[in-house]
Amino acid sequence: MSTRAEIDAYLVEGARLIRWAEECASRMNEAGACEGHRLMAATTLKAMLHIQFRMTVYGDRLAAEVAPAPAPPPVPENRRWWPILSRRRGYRPIHL
């Protein structure tokens, strides 16, 4: 399992690689590359964006799991009435 810091580092590197791939695809389109090359570049870019999205979701889920859950308020203890009877003088418990 990866830590949050590692996920953040992967996200930064992924964003850099995606920008670089977008620039390459743009240059290919401007240079008049054939349809097959443009299709491969678009498919690769789409896969990179999907992986970046999945890593972002995983990082968010990891952060949510690490966050401590709020503690429930303390429940008041129910008082019992029979200890009051045991403090009276002359009290004898009934044995069945």
N, C-alpha and C positions, 0 to 999 in steps of 0.2 A: 504494500500500500504506500502510495506517495504522500509526502507531506504537502501542506499548502504552499510552502515556499518553492518547492520543486515544481508544482503545478503552475505557479505564477511565472517561473522562469521559462517553462515550456510555452506558456501563452505569449510571452514577450518574443521569444524566438520564432514562434509560429506566425505572429503578426508581421515580423520582419521578412520572413520567407514568403508570405502571401503578397506583401507589397512588391517584392522582387519579381514574383511570378506574374503579377498583374502588369508590371512594366514590360516584362518579356513578351507577354501575350499582346500588349498594345503595339510594341515594336514589330511583332510578326504581322499584325493586321495592317500596319502602315506600310510595311515592306512588300505586301502583296503575297504572303505565303500561301501555299496551296491549302485547299479545304481540309485535307487530312491532318496537316500540321496544326492548323487553327483548332480543329476539333480535339486533337490530343491535348493542346494547351488549355482549352476550355474545360475538358474533362478533368485534367489534373488540378486545375484551379478550383473546380467545384469540389473535388475530393479533399483538397487542403482546407477549404472553408468548412466542410462538414466535420473534419477532424478538429478544427479549431472550436467549432460550436460544441462538440461533444466534450472537449477538454474544459470549456467554460462551464458547462452544466455540471461536470464532475467536480470542478473546483467549488462551485456554489453549494453543491450537495455536501461536500466535505466540510465546508465552513459552517453549514447548518448543523451537521452532526457534532461538531466540536463545541458549538455554543451551548453553554449549560442551560438546562431547562429551569424555568422558574420554580422555586420551591413552593409547595402548597402551604397555605396558612396553617398554623398549629390547630389541631382539633382539641377543643376543651374536653377534659376527662369527665365522663359521666359520674356524678356522685351517687353513692349508694346510701340507702337509708338505714340498713341494718347495723352499721357500726355505731350509730347514735344509740340504738337500743342496748348495745353491749356496754356502754359507758354508764348506764343507770345503775343505781344501787339495787341489789337484790335481783338482778337479771340472771336468770338461769336458762341456758339454751334448751330447747325442746328436742329430745332425742326420739326419733321415730323408730 
